[in-house]
């Protein structure tokens, strides 16, 4: 799905913070967790909020590039693997590790990380139907043809009413 999709879901900083805290509430009973792995870049902000709410200090990242042009998801590339110290937590397969991203879209990124940490708990703030089966916990589901505009991708601009953008 590209940003030219007729279904837009703009998310403000305030809304994103509330949704991340809602995710933390759901995760509080899913632990205990010893560490967080955020999938960058989108998982950085929710990981910081969830880490604060769950009082987790051991935070790591796995860097995977999928949207190379901000429009279309392309081939996935692991730019930075998970540190060995995180892979050694729990059973060495991810038990006790919380993996966080902002969105699971197709599930391709999550699948790569799940192969690295098969016993980890996977969470995303938002989920689309194609990626939802690979996520253990999420807050809001949107349709597959919806483009989420995250607050770090937006500036202040006029938003046309929904009816103006429809054909009928």
CORJO-V924932 format. One record per residue. N is the residue number from 1. RES is the residue in one small letter. SS is DSSP state (H for helix, E for strand, - for the rest). Layout:
n=N res=RES ss=SS
n=N res=RES ss=SS
//
This chain:
n=1 res=x ss=-
n=2 res=x ss=-
n=3 res=x ss=-
n=4 res=x ss=-
n=5 res=x ss=-
n=6 res=x ss=-
n=7 res=x ss=E
n=8 res=x ss=E
n=9 res=x ss=E
n=10 res=x ss=E
n=11 res=x ss=-
n=12 res=x ss=-
n=13 res=x ss=H
n=14 res=x ss=H
n=15 res=x ss=H
n=16 res=x ss=H
n=17 res=x ss=H
n=18 res=x ss=H
n=19 res=x ss=H
n=20 res=x ss=H
n=21 res=x ss=H
n=22 res=x ss=H
n=23 res=x ss=H
n=24 res=x ss=H
n=25 res=x ss=H
n=26 res=x ss=H
n=27 res=x ss=H
n=28 res=x ss=H
n=29 res=x ss=-
n=30 res=x ss=-
n=31 res=x ss=-
n=32 res=x ss=-
n=33 res=x ss=-
n=34 res=x ss=-
n=35 res=x ss=E
n=36 res=x ss=E
n=37 res=x ss=E
n=38 res=x ss=E
n=39 res=x ss=E
n=40 res=x ss=E
n=41 res=x ss=-
n=42 res=x ss=-
n=43 res=x ss=H
n=44 res=x ss=H
n=45 res=x ss=H
n=46 res=x ss=H
n=47 res=x ss=H
n=48 res=x ss=H
n=49 res=x ss=H
n=50 res=x ss=H
n=51 res=x ss=H
n=52 res=x ss=H
n=53 res=x ss=H
n=54 res=x ss=H
n=55 res=x ss=-
n=56 res=x ss=-
n=57 res=x ss=-
n=58 res=x ss=-
n=59 res=x ss=E
n=60 res=x ss=E
n=61 res=x ss=E
n=62 res=x ss=E
n=63 res=x ss=E
n=64 res=x ss=E
n=65 res=x ss=E
n=66 res=x ss=E
n=67 res=x ss=E
n=68 res=x ss=-
n=69 res=x ss=-
n=70 res=x ss=-
n=71 res=x ss=-
n=72 res=x ss=-
n=73 res=x ss=E
n=74 res=x ss=E
n=75 res=x ss=E
n=76 res=x ss=E
n=77 res=x ss=E
n=78 res=x ss=E
n=79 res=x ss=E
n=80 res=x ss=E
n=81 res=x ss=-
n=82 res=x ss=-
n=83 res=x ss=-
n=84 res=x ss=H
n=85 res=x ss=H
n=86 res=x ss=H
n=87 res=x ss=H
n=88 res=x ss=-
n=89 res=x ss=-
n=90 res=x ss=-
n=91 res=x ss=-
n=92 res=x ss=-
n=93 res=x ss=-
n=94 res=x ss=-
n=95 res=x ss=-
n=96 res=x ss=-
n=97 res=x ss=E
n=98 res=x ss=E
n=99 res=x ss=E
n=100 res=x ss=E
n=101 res=x ss=E
n=102 res=x ss=E
n=103 res=x ss=E
n=104 res=x ss=E
n=105 res=x ss=-
n=106 res=x ss=-
n=107 res=x ss=-
n=108 res=x ss=H
n=109 res=x ss=H
n=110 res=x ss=H
n=111 res=x ss=H
n=112 res=x ss=H
n=113 res=x ss=H
n=114 res=x ss=H
n=115 res=x ss=H
n=116 res=x ss=H
n=117 res=x ss=-
n=118 res=x ss=-
n=119 res=x ss=-
n=120 res=x ss=-
n=121 res=x ss=E
n=122 res=x ss=E
n=123 res=x ss=E
n=124 res=x ss=E
n=125 res=x ss=E
n=126 res=x ss=E
n=127 res=x ss=E
n=128 res=x ss=E
n=129 res=x ss=H
n=130 res=x ss=H
n=131 res=x ss=H
n=132 res=x ss=H
n=133 res=x ss=-
n=134 res=x ss=-
n=135 res=x ss=-
n=136 res=x ss=-
n=137 res=x ss=E
n=138 res=x ss=E
n=139 res=x ss=E
n=140 res=x ss=E
n=141 res=x ss=E
n=142 res=x ss=E
n=143 res=x ss=-
n=144 res=x ss=-
n=145 res=x ss=-
n=146 res=x ss=E
n=147 res=x ss=E
n=148 res=x ss=E
n=149 res=x ss=E
n=150 res=x ss=-
n=151 res=x ss=H
n=152 res=x ss=H
n=153 res=x ss=H
n=154 res=x ss=-
n=155 res=x ss=-
n=156 res=x ss=-
n=157 res=x ss=-
n=158 res=x ss=-
n=159 res=x ss=-
n=160 res=x ss=-
n=161 res=x ss=-
n=162 res=x ss=H
n=163 res=x ss=H
n=164 res=x ss=H
n=165 res=x ss=H
n=166 res=x ss=-
n=167 res=x ss=-
n=168 res=x ss=-
//
